[in-house]
C-alpha cells in the first residue's frame, strides 16, 4: 500500500486511488526512472554522473534501475 511522505508522493497516491475507483480493472504501473532520447535535463545529468564528467549525486536514500522508454512502452501497451 502507498505510504507517501512528500506532497508529490501523496498526489501520486491520490491519483492511483482515483484510477482504481473509476476503473476497478485498470492497471497501475509504478515505473522507475524512464530514459529515452537524452533530451531531458535529468537524463543528461544521469549520463554525466555515470561518465564522471560531472560531480554530484541523484539520490542518497533510494536505489533505482532506469528503464528505456521503448522497453517500458511495449509491456504497458500490452496491459492496455
Beta strands, then each sheet from edge to edge (+ up, - down):
strand 1: 34-35
strand 2: 67-68
sheet 1: 1+ 2+
end
